[in-house]
Structure formats: structure tokens, C-alpha cells
């Protein structure tokens, strides 16, 4: 019996997560701890509008939102503490999450050292908890409430 050795040394995911095409890697991203935001994902590469940044690991599903989840559809939340859970909220984000493809896609140019962000109001019906947004965008909503969208599903 042969054992497949992880041949991707710059993975952000642990070895037990199956290797996937276009998964986030240390070649393109780094985990950082910024005093004003906490842990986040920084880009190490250039991405243009429409570029797929990464396909996330969608193998851990939760019924309800938790820290480190993104909503795929109502009642289906993908748990990913290694990448998705570190993508910060912004009211003027540089990516969006495509739930059908389980990918983050650039909305605008992303440069090395830029924090990877998405708008939680566009991805989530509910949050685990409300929080004060500190994105600094001119269109900043300020307080992000636990219920973000009207539930008419």
C-alpha cells in the first residue's frame, strides 16, 4: 500500500485536508496578525478583477453560522479556519465569495500586502455576533448586526 505524501509544502490547509486545484497556498497568501483587525489573510500576489484567488476546502459543513464559516446556502455553512475564516469583512471589499464554485473572486485589483476582504452582508443571512465595522470605507455601514438579510427562503 502506498501513502501519498503532501507534495505541496506551502499549503495553508493541514495535511489531512485533500489537496485541491487552486486551493489557497503560502505562495499567494500569508496569515498575518494586525493589531487593528486581528488575524487576517494578506495577498502575496497581484490579482485582477475577475481572477479567482482560491477554491476553498468545503468538506466541513455546519448547520448554523460559526466563527470561520461562510454560507453556501441557507442552513449550509462551510467551516474553514485556515483561509475563509480569516478573510475580513469590508463594506468596500476586494473579493466576493462564489458559493456554487466555492471560490473567492477578485472584484478589483489586489496587490501584495493587501488584506483579502469580502462583504459579509452579501454572503451571510446571520452572523454569530454583531460587530463594529472598522473597514474605513466611505460607504462603511458601521455596526454589522447579527441578522444581515431578511430571511424569505
N, C-alpha and C positions, 0 to 999 in steps of 0.2 A: 504494500500500500504506500502511495506517495503522498507526502504532505506538501501543500502549496505554501511556500514561504512568501510573506509580504515583500514584493519587489518594488514597492513604491515608498521609499524612505521618507518622503516629505508629506505624508498623509496627515490630514488634520483629524481623521477618524481613527479610532482604535483598531488594532489588528483583527478583532473578531467581526467587524463590520465588513460585509462583502465589498470588494473593490468594484467601483462603477465608473463607466466612462464619464468624463467631465466632472468628476467629483472635486470638491474644493481641496486644494493642496497648499502646502507650505511654499510652493514655487510662486503662487499668485496672491496668497493671503498670509497674514500673521495675526495672532491673537495678541491684543495689547490691553493694558490697564491704564485708562486715562482718568486722572483724579476727578474731573468734572462729570464723567459718564460711567465709570467703572469699566468692566471688561467689554471689549468690542472687537470687531474684525476690521483690520486695515488692509487695503489693497496694496499689493506689491507690483502690480502690473497696470497697464493702460487698458481701459475698456471703452468702446464707443457705444453710442445709443443703439439699442437692439442686440448688442452682444450678450450671449449667455455667459454669466460669470461662473455658474456652477450648478450641477444637479446634486440635490441633497439626498441623504440616505433617508428613505421613507419607510423603514422597516419597523419602527416602534410607533404604534398608534395608541392614542389616548382618546377617551370619550369626551373629556372636558378639557378646556384650556388649562395649561400649566405654564410655569416659567419654562422657557426653552422649547415651546411648541409653536407651530404655525398651523393655521386652519386650512385644511384641504377642502373641506365642505362642512356644513353643519353637522356636529357630532363626530367629526373625524379630524383629529389634531395630530400632526406629525411631531414627535419628540426628537429633538436633535440639539444636544447641549454643546456640540463641538463646533458648529458653524451657525446654523439658523438661530439658535438661542442667543447668539452674540451679535446678530445683526440688529443695530439700534433703530429706534423709531426716529423719523423726521417728518415734519409736515411738508417738507420740500425734499423728498427722497431722491436718491440716485439709482435705485433699483425698484422693481416690483417683483412679487412672487407669482409665478405661473403655477397654479395648483394642479393643472392637468399634467404638466410635464415635470412638476416638482423641481423647478429651476428658478434661480434669481436672474433677472434680465436687466441690463442697464437701461435707464431712462435717459440719462445724459452722460457726458464724458466723466469717467472716473480715472483718477491719476494715482500713481504711487503715493502712499501715506494718507489717502482719503479714507475716511471711515465709511464702511458699507452700511447703507441705511435703507429702510423701506417704511411705508406709511401703514402703521398698524390698523388704522381705520379702514383701509382698503383690503386687509387680509383677515381681520378678526370680527366676529359678531360680539364677542365678550372678551375682556381681559381678566387676568387673575386678580388684579387690583388696579385701582386708579393711580395715576402718577402725574406729576407736574412735568410737562414737556419743556426741555431746555435746548431745543434744536436751534433756536436763534433765527429761524426763517422769518421773513417778513409776513408770511401767512400763518405763523405759529398759532395753534389753537389754545395753547396754554395748558389747561387741565385735560388729560385724557381720562375719560370716565370708564368704569368697568363695562357698561353696555355701550358699545360703539355704534351698532347698527340696529335698526328696527328689525325684529325677527318676524318675517312673514313667510317662513318656509313651512 
